[in-house]
Amino acid sequence: MIPQPKILISIRKKISDFTYYFLVLNIIFTIPISIMTLIILNSYFEALLEKSKENLQVRAKALSISLENSIKDRIYPSKSSKEFVSSRVLPKSNTNKIDELYLIWEKDETYFIYKTFATNTGTEWIFSANFMKEKILDSDLIHSDEETIFFHPQYREGISDNIENGFRISDDILNRMEEGTNNKLFTILKERGKGQIIMAAKLPSLPFQVIVLKSKSNIYSVILSSLWKFFISFFVLISFVSGISAILAKNMSAKRKEQSKLESLLKNLPLGAILVNSHFEPIIQNDIMKDLTFQDPTLWNRISNESQFRIRSDLKSTNNYVWEIQTNKNWEVTLSPWFGKSLEPEGYSIVLRDLTAKKVIFEQEMEMAKKIQEEYLPNDSEEFDGVDFKAYYKPYMHVGGDYYDYLQLEDNKILFVMADVVGHGLQAAMMMTVVKILFLQTASTNSPEEILTKLNVLLKDSLPMGKSLVPLHFLILNTDERTFKYANAGHPGAIFIPDKGNIEFHTYERLNPVLGFYEGWNTEIIGGTYSSNSRFFLYTDGLTDVSNLDDDMLGTERVNEFVISNRHLNPTEFTQKLEEELMLFSQGKNYPDDITWFVIDAV
């Protein structure tokens, strides 16, 4: 609704409605357009700066993991290490200390010093650190306009990718980092008008940090190259203000009588409400909406922009006009068009409903559902004779739809099962519970062929239409006879390594149709023998669907390569490394689905 100070009310009594609205609209358009331009410019700068910081942080963390893996692979207390230089026994006065790992520079060369201490002895190992220079220079995670530093905060010694300084960190950079970071992950340093973004990431378990420095001038140059677009848009809008004002003034003066009725209706609503024209210019709003937009000036801009986006969208479903927006509270926004004589909407009404209490209750219920599912799904603390295994489960939301289980059968047989229920969240978790119950009903006394056949019928009859399609596979190990049977119904195939001493492996992709689709198919079961050095790896497709910022998916080939390359690790170490590999590959991007896997070693 157009504000009407006393002076404007006095003027309005002396002139026509059209002249009044024309004058007022010219005034209220020019100032907001100027302010909006400044807001957009400021928001644009802040968005670019924040995006650059987030991108640097993700890459710094990924680089820290990569460098730690390289150090652990190449630096270990052994003379057979490729980087080994020398070692010596420490004097007795230096024993009974904590192990240390740090960097030193000697004659323009860098070395890792690793001091290990036993009860009565100590050893100092010296390893070349030149490989770290190549690792930092060759990393795809760092851009050419950035400087990368690897150093030990306590000893102030480190390596830079600045070749002009001979890879050595200047004292000026070290001093600025100590003054600006204050042991936080990152900070922005300003010095005589020049600015840098400094991002730091600690190595997960080693006493080093990775620092990435980027000049803010790079961001400023992007902004300056885009400013002309904003200025052109600004002058074009100002040029059309008079014409738009004349058109709106004519329409608004004709609708003044109708507005007074609508104003009375909106003011009596117990919700925040506003009426806008087709250009999304406010016509009438009640006191509740006024108070909300006054307390949070950005709220109306967010609602207006989102509303116009949804109107322009090709999605015409009812859900497209009801959505949630979050500030200090959770709001439900309802957008409704209103019509006059034209078939096109003359404007829109917007209603805000406070959902904060409802949202809190929902979060509490989801947290309770998560705890119930965690208790319902097994952990891998149970032990079985003849196998050493590790289970990993990460739901997409609070709760997930992946089902996994293991149980001891008669005659020293152990069964491992895994399934992927359609969907995410609470509904998928409920379907997963049904799948578990039905599977346990069929698994205890039936052969693998009978399990698939009976479970297929039960799922088709028990689950709702569209939810009964369940990819599933399971493995049965006979630890006495060293034999296995594997069943797969539309699921990514398990990986079988007969002997971890060799790179030979087998996969068994989708031997049977997905369960719950149709009946009457002939089951196919894979059987064979295994040794005390065999490994089985079962997983759901959430693992292969993990993607990075370039939308490049991890895929089956990379999973197979990882499993074979790390076959020497025990199940716990294997799981930890695969989890780190997913974090490194995804570059901070959220996982698209539930992720579950089994690592099973025969012993």
Helices and strands as residue ranges (DSSP letters): H 6-14, H 17-74, E 84-89, G 92-94, E 100-106, E 109-117, E 122-128, H 130-138, E 146-152, E 157-160, G 163-165, H 171-181, E 186-191, E 194-202, E 209-215, H 217-254, H 256-267, E 272-277, E 282-285, H 287-295, H 298-312, G 318-321, E 322-326, E 330-338, E 347-354, H 356-376, E 387-394, E 402-409, E 413-420, H 425-443, H 448-462, E 472-478, E 483-489, E 495-497, E 506-507, E 525-529, E 535-539, H 555-565, H 571-586, E 595-602
